[in-house]
């Protein structure tokens, strides 16, 4: 699956919608875990790419989370 932080898509590609994934923790494994979850959700929609990938890591003492958001493309 092609993954990019850039929002550009080819004229032949179709947007399927926004996909979101979030996991507990902000550590050395949380990004990879979250990305795997995001890819799984995108594949379930029939996506071949994720564009406009955005990372959010919240480090509040009581709720540390890593989240990813992207547009699924087919």
C-alpha positions, 0 to 999 in steps of 0.5 A: 500500500502506498502511504504519503503525507502529501495530499496529491492523488492521480486523476484516475484515483478515487477518494474512499473517505477518511480512515482513523486509528488510535492506540494507547501509548506514546512509545517506540512501538505505538506508531507502527501499531497504529499504522498497521491498524490504519492500513487494515481499515483502509484495505477493508474499504478496498483502498490501495493508498493512504494520502495526507497522513497525519500523526497526533500524539497526546501525552496527557498523564492519564491518557497517552495515545498515538493516532493517525488520520489519512484519506483512503484512495482506490 
